[in-house]
Amino acid sequence: MPKIAVIGAGSWGTALAQVLADNNNDVMVYDIDGGVVNDINENHQNSKFFDDLVLPENLKATMSLEEALRGAHFALISVSTKVMRDVLTSMKEFLLPNTVIINSSKGIEPGTHKRVSEVVSEVIECEDKIFVSLSGPSHAEEVIIRELTSVTCAGCDLEVLFEVQQIFSNSYFRVYRTMDLMGVEIGGSIKNVMALGSGILAGLGYGDNAKAFLITRSLIEIKRLGVALGAQAETFDGLSGLGDLIATTMSRHSRNFQAGYKIGTGKDLNEVIDSMTMVVEGIRSCEATYELSKKLEIDMPFVDAIYEIVFNRNDPKEILAKMMQRPLQAEISRRV
C-alpha cells in the first residue's frame, strides 16, 4: 500500500484525497490551515468546503510538510498556480528521489508562459518521468459525493501512468491515460479562460445558442495553440479537452463561470475576485494565454475578447459586437 501525500486541502485536494482513501491507500493531507487540519483529523470533515459531509476515517491531515512527504511514493499537488513555485520550493527538501509528482492544478504562468510541468522541472529539477498531470471534467462538489467521473492522466513514462491509474480508479472514478502531456496541460488551462467567457455571456443574458457557439469555436482556438506548441490535435477532442471544456463552461460549480457571470452583470474585476471564496485560475491563464497567442501569432478571437473585457475593462456588448463583425470564413479547414 503506497503512501500518498496530498498537498492542499482545498475542495479539489480533499475530493481527490477521499478517492485515494476509498481505495485503501495510505493518504496524508497537508495544509497550512490548522482549522481544516483539525477538522479532518477530529471530525472527519472539511466543513470549510463541504458542510456536513463525512470523510473516510483513514484520511489524515497534518500541518507538517515533512510529515506528509516522509516516505511518500506519490505527491499529489492541489494548490493554485499562483503559489505553485513557493509550495514546490518548500517540498523540495522532503521529496524522495523517486517520488511521483501528480499535479491536479490547471494554469499557465503569466510572464513566463510556463506550464505546471515546466515549473516543477525548473524548481525541483526532477526527471520528466516522475511528473504526471491529472486533468479532465471533474467538479469537486460531485466527486466528493462519489458521482461518476472520468479523467485523464498524462506523462512520459507508461509504467508510472499505469500506477497512477491504479491508485485512483474505482467504481465511481475512472482514469484514462495519454502520453500527450502538452495537450492535456494546455486543454486544462485554457478551458478556464473559456469558462470566464461563458459566464460573461450568461451574465449578459445570452442563452444556449451563445454557449454552444463559444464551446465549439473556443475548442478550435485551444487546438490551434496546442498544435502550434507541439500537442496532438486529437487530445483536445478527449476528456482533458472537449470534456473539460463542456463541464467548466456549462456548470454552476465552476468558479471561473461564476466569476465571468459577475463580470457580465457589470461587477468590477477586483470586486469579483474579492467576492470569490476560491482562486479563479482563468484570470491568470487568460493573461498568459493572450500573451502567448500574440507571441506565436495564433488567432484566438474568444481569448482576445475575454482579455479585452477582463483586463482592459472594455464593455462586453461592444466587444462581442466587434467579434460578430469579423470577416466571414469557412468553419472547418485543414489547418485548425
Buried (B, 14 or more C-beta within 10 A) or exposed (E): EBBBBBBBBBBBBBBBBBBBBBBEBBBBBBBBBEEBBEBBBEEBBBEBBBEEBEBBEEBBBBBEBEBBBBEBBBBBBBBBBBBBBEBBEBBEEBBEEEBBBBBBBBBBBBEEBBBBBBBBBEBBEBEEBBBBBBBBBBBBBBBBEBEEBBBBBBBBBEEBBEBBBEBBBBEBBBBBBBBBBBBBBBBBBBBBBBBBBBBBBBBBEBEEEBBEBBBEBBBBBBBBBBBBBEBBBEBBBBBBBBBBBBBBBBBEBBBBBBBBBBBBBEBEBEEBEEEBEBBBBBBBBBBBBBBBBEEEEBEBBBBBBBBBBBEEEBEBEEBBEBBEEEEEEEEEEEEB
